[in-house]
Amino acid sequence: MLSAFLENPTEALIDLLLTLPGILLAVAAHESAHGLMAYKLGDDTAKLSGRISLDPLKHVDLFGLIMLLVFHVGWAKPVNVNVRNFKKPERDMCLTALAGPVCNLILSFIMLLFAHLFFLAYAANYLKFGSTTFSTVLEVLTSIFQYAAVINIGLGVFNFIPFPPLDGWKVLGSFLPAKAYFTVMRFERYGMILLILLLMTGLLSIPLNAAVNWIYQIEGDAIAGIISLFA
């Protein structure tokens, strides 16, 4: 992103502004999904702390936000969960962990659907009236929803990685023996540092970007097929 700002600061700033709404929505939806699932399963910790909310200010982690802006993968402030409130701790913790990334993937499909619809509206308006203020608005909305789809896929895929402290590890941990789980958890605080290093060196960002592009293509093809049924 730094090189993009140096090469073309105006274009880079525009991309940043177009990306930000999708990031804030993705983060808020992800953490709210964790909290809501935990609440439905008997733990009201997140609800009492105000974390079941689409207000991004309740969820944003500054460094995680920067990583989302730079790499399109990142994290938010984790939602606190009290497993003692769950009737079936292993199962319920697994479902609570899954809720965040699954929510992002569902949301990405919805965002991409809106992007397609706005693009169709833009194309039809442009062909009929040429370049107008309305066509420009439709073009901007198309870009915002496309970015939102990519960000949601990135956040969902990143958090599926079975590595502490990500959601994928919590899912895997629900199937591991308690001794093995807690042995690994001793090193949880170093996990994010390692993940950041892997992202910055490309060892993780390259396969993640490939996965994001693959899911984006699958969702796009599915949406195009659905739209063609009504064309």
C-alpha positions in Angstrom: 0.0 0.0 0.0 2.9 2.4 0.7 4.2 1.9 -2.8 0.7 2.6 -4.2 0.5 5.9 -2.3 3.9 6.9 -3.5 3.1 6.1 -7.1 -0.4 7.5 -7.3 -1.6 8.9 -3.9 -5.0 10.1 -5.2 -5.9 6.7 -6.7 -4.6 4.9 -3.6 -6.7 7.2 -1.3 -9.8 6.6 -3.4 -9.2 2.8 -3.1 -8.8 3.2 0.6 -12.1 5.1 1.0 -13.9 2.5 -1.2 -12.5 -0.3 0.9 -13.2 1.1 4.4 -17.0 0.5 4.5 -16.5 -3.2 3.6 -13.8 -3.6 6.3 -15.9 -2.0 9.0 -19.0 -4.1 8.1 -16.9 -7.3 7.9 -15.3 -6.8 11.3 -18.6 -5.8 13.0 -20.5 -8.7 11.4 -17.8 -11.2 12.3 -17.6 -10.3 16.0 -21.3 -9.9 16.4 -21.9 -13.3 14.9 -19.5 -14.8 17.5 -21.4 -13.0 20.3 -24.8 -13.8 19.0 -24.0 -17.5 18.6 -22.6 -17.6 22.1 -25.7 -15.9 23.5 -28.0 -18.4 21.7 -26.0 -21.2 23.3 -26.4 -19.8 26.8 -23.5 -17.4 27.3 -24.5 -13.7 27.7 -20.9 -12.4 28.2 -20.7 -10.7 24.8 -24.3 -9.3 25.0 -23.6 -7.8 28.5 -20.4 -6.1 27.1 -22.2 -4.7 24.1 -20.4 -6.8 21.5 -23.5 -8.0 19.7 -23.6 -4.8 17.7 -22.9 -3.7 14.1 -21.2 -0.6 15.5 -17.6 -1.1 14.2 -16.1 1.1 17.0 -17.0 -1.7 19.5 -15.0 -4.2 17.6 -12.1 -2.6 15.7 -8.5 -3.4 16.6 -6.3 -0.8 15.2 -3.4 -3.0 14.0 -5.9 -5.6 12.7 -7.6 -2.8 10.8 -4.3 -1.8 9.2 -3.6 -5.4 8.2 -7.1 -5.5 6.6 -6.3 -2.4 4.7 -2.9 -3.6 3.5 -3.4 -7.3 3.0 -7.3 -7.6 3.0 -6.9 -10.1 5.8 -6.8 -9.2 9.5 -8.7 -9.3 12.7 -10.8 -7.4 15.3 -10.9 -7.3 19.1 -11.9 -10.8 20.1 -15.3 -11.4 21.7 -15.0 -12.7 25.3 -16.8 -16.1 25.8 -17.4 -17.9 29.1 -17.4 -21.6 28.3 -18.8 -22.4 31.7 -22.1 -21.1 30.5 -22.4 -23.6 27.6 -24.3 -26.8 28.1 -21.9 -28.7 25.9 -18.6 -26.7 26.1 -16.7 -28.4 23.2 -19.6 -28.3 20.7 -20.8 -24.9 21.6 -17.3 -23.4 21.5 -16.8 -24.9 18.1 -20.1 -23.4 16.8 -19.3 -20.0 18.4 -15.9 -20.0 16.7 -17.4 -21.0 13.3 -20.1 -18.3 13.4 -17.7 -15.4 12.6 -16.0 -16.7 9.4 -19.2 -18.4 8.2 -21.0 -15.1 8.6 -18.3 -13.3 6.5 -18.6 -15.9 3.7 -22.4 -15.5 3.6 -22.1 -11.7 3.7 -19.5 -11.8 0.9 -22.0 -13.6 -1.3 -24.7 -10.9 -0.5 -22.2 -8.1 -1.2 -21.1 -9.6 -4.5 -24.8 -10.0 -5.5 -25.4 -6.3 -4.9 -22.2 -5.5 -6.8 -23.5 -7.4 -9.8 -26.9 -5.7 -9.6 -25.4 -2.2 -9.4 -23.1 -3.0 -12.3 -26.0 -4.1 -14.5 -27.8 -0.9 -13.5 -24.7 1.1 -14.3 -24.2 -0.5 -17.7 -27.9 0.0 -18.6 -27.8 3.6 -17.6 -24.5 4.3 -19.3 -25.7 2.8 -22.6 -28.9 4.9 -22.5 -27.7 8.2 -21.1 -23.9 8.1 -21.3 -21.8 9.4 -18.4 -24.1 11.0 -15.9 -24.0 11.7 -12.2 -26.3 8.7 -11.6 -24.0 6.4 -13.6 -21.0 7.6 -11.6 -22.9 6.8 -8.3 -23.8 3.3 -9.6 -20.1 2.8 -10.5 -18.9 3.8 -7.1 -21.5 1.6 -5.4 -20.4 -1.3 -7.6 -16.8 -0.8 -6.4 -17.7 -0.5 -2.7 -19.7 -3.8 -2.8 -17.0 -5.6 -4.8 -14.4 -4.5 -2.2 -16.8 -5.5 0.6 -17.1 -9.0 -0.9 -13.3 -9.4 -1.2 -12.8 -8.2 2.4 -15.4 -10.5 3.8 -13.9 -13.5 2.0 -10.4 -12.5 3.2 -11.5 -12.1 6.8 -13.4 -15.4 6.7 -10.7 -17.4 5.1 -7.9 -16.0 7.3 -9.9 -16.9 10.4 -10.4 -20.5 9.3 -6.7 -21.1 9.6 -6.3 -23.7 12.4 -3.6 -21.6 14.2 -3.9 -19.9 17.6 -5.5 -17.4 18.2 -7.7 -17.6 15.1 -11.2 -19.2 15.0 -9.9 -22.2 13.0 -7.8 -23.1 16.0 -10.7 -22.9 18.4 -12.7 -25.2 16.1 -9.8 -27.7 15.9 -9.2 -27.3 19.7 -12.8 -28.5 20.4 -11.7 -31.9 18.9 -8.3 -32.2 20.6 -7.5 -33.7 24.0 -7.5 -31.0 26.7 -3.8 -31.6 27.5 -2.8 -31.0 23.8 -5.0 -28.0 23.5 -3.7 -26.2 26.6 -0.1 -27.1 25.7 -0.4 -25.2 22.4 -2.4 -22.4 24.1 0.7 -21.5 26.1 2.2 -20.1 22.9 -1.0 -18.3 21.8 0.4 -14.8 22.4 3.2 -15.6 19.9 0.8 -16.9 17.3 -0.3 -13.6 15.9 3.2 -12.3 15.7 4.1 -15.4 13.6 1.1 -14.9 11.4 2.0 -11.2 10.8 5.5 -12.2 9.8 4.2 -14.9 7.4 1.8 -12.3 5.9 4.5 -9.7 5.5 6.9 -12.1 3.9 4.3 -13.4 1.4 4.5 -17.0 2.7 0.9 -16.7 4.0 -0.5 -13.8 2.0 0.2 -15.5 -1.4 -1.8 -18.7 -0.7 -4.5 -16.6 1.1 -4.9 -14.3 -1.9 -5.2 -17.3 -4.1 -7.9 -18.8 -1.9 -9.8 -15.4 -1.8 -9.7 -15.1 -5.6 -10.9 -18.7 -6.0 -13.9 -18.2 -3.7 -14.6 -14.8 -5.3 -14.7 -16.5 -8.7 -17.0 -19.3 -7.5 -19.4 -16.8 -5.9 -19.3 -14.6 -9.0 -20.1 -17.6 -11.3 -22.9 -18.7 -9.0 -24.4 -15.2 -9.0 -24.1 -14.8 -12.7 -25.9 -18.1 -13.1 -28.7 -16.9 -10.8 -29.1 -13.6 -12.6 -29.2 -15.3 -16.0 -32.2 -17.2 -14.9 -34.2 -13.9 -14.6 -32.7 -12.2 -17.6 
